[in-house]
């Protein structure tokens, strides 16, 4: 049996964490095509777990803040 490789895929932008097996979630993210070029691992041996990359997470946080600010403006009227 071969080794299984766990990596993260961002559900928003579909990018994949660049370095498999690292504990940090702030590593560079790349496309699936780049990942496959760097790490020639057979597809059945790759486990993808969903985790938002730092860019998409920051965008989501800004969207939530904007939504809260907009709602408070409507509530004050």
C-alpha positions as CSV (number, residue, x, y, z in Angstrom):
1,X,0.0,0.0,0.0
2,X,1.3,3.4,-0.9
3,X,1.4,6.5,1.4
4,X,-1.6,8.7,1.5
5,X,-1.1,12.5,1.1
6,X,-3.5,14.9,2.8
7,X,-3.8,18.4,1.4
8,X,-6.3,21.2,1.5
9,X,-8.5,22.6,-1.3
10,X,-10.2,25.9,-0.9
11,X,-13.9,25.5,-1.7
12,X,-14.1,29.2,-2.9
13,X,-11.3,29.5,-5.3
14,X,-10.5,25.8,-5.9
15,X,-6.8,26.2,-5.2
16,X,-4.8,23.6,-3.4
17,X,-2.3,24.0,-0.6
18,X,1.1,24.0,-2.1
19,X,3.0,21.8,0.4
20,X,1.3,18.6,1.5
21,X,1.7,17.3,5.0
22,X,2.7,20.7,6.6
23,X,0.9,21.7,9.7
24,X,0.5,25.4,8.8
25,X,-2.5,26.6,6.8
26,X,-0.8,29.8,5.6
27,X,1.4,28.1,3.0
28,X,1.2,29.2,-0.6
29,X,-1.8,28.0,-2.5
30,X,-1.6,26.9,-6.2
31,X,-3.8,25.5,-8.9
32,X,-4.5,21.8,-9.1
33,X,-2.4,21.6,-12.3
34,X,0.6,23.1,-10.5
35,X,0.2,20.8,-7.6
36,X,0.2,17.7,-9.8
37,X,3.3,19.0,-11.6
38,X,5.2,19.5,-8.3
39,X,4.0,16.4,-6.5
40,X,3.5,13.4,-8.9
41,X,1.3,11.4,-6.6
42,X,-1.3,9.0,-8.0
43,X,-4.8,10.4,-7.8
44,X,-6.1,7.6,-5.5
45,X,-3.4,8.5,-3.0
46,X,-4.4,12.1,-2.5
47,X,-6.9,13.1,0.1
48,X,-8.4,16.6,-0.2
49,X,-9.9,18.3,2.7
50,X,-11.8,21.6,2.4
51,X,-10.2,24.6,4.1
52,X,-10.5,28.2,3.0
53,X,-7.2,29.8,1.9
54,X,-6.2,33.0,3.7
55,X,-7.2,35.2,0.7
56,X,-10.8,33.8,0.5
57,X,-11.1,33.8,4.3
58,X,-10.1,37.5,4.4
59,X,-12.6,38.3,1.6
60,X,-15.3,36.6,3.5
61,X,-14.5,38.4,6.7
62,X,-14.7,41.8,4.8
63,X,-18.0,40.8,3.3
64,X,-19.4,39.9,6.7
65,X,-18.2,43.2,8.2
66,X,-19.8,45.1,5.2
67,X,-23.1,43.2,5.7
68,X,-23.2,44.1,9.4
69,X,-22.5,47.8,8.7
70,X,-25.2,47.9,6.0
71,X,-27.8,46.2,8.3
72,X,-27.1,48.6,11.1
73,X,-27.6,51.5,8.7
74,X,-31.1,50.1,7.8
75,X,-32.0,49.5,11.4
76,X,-31.3,53.1,12.4
77,X,-33.7,54.5,9.9
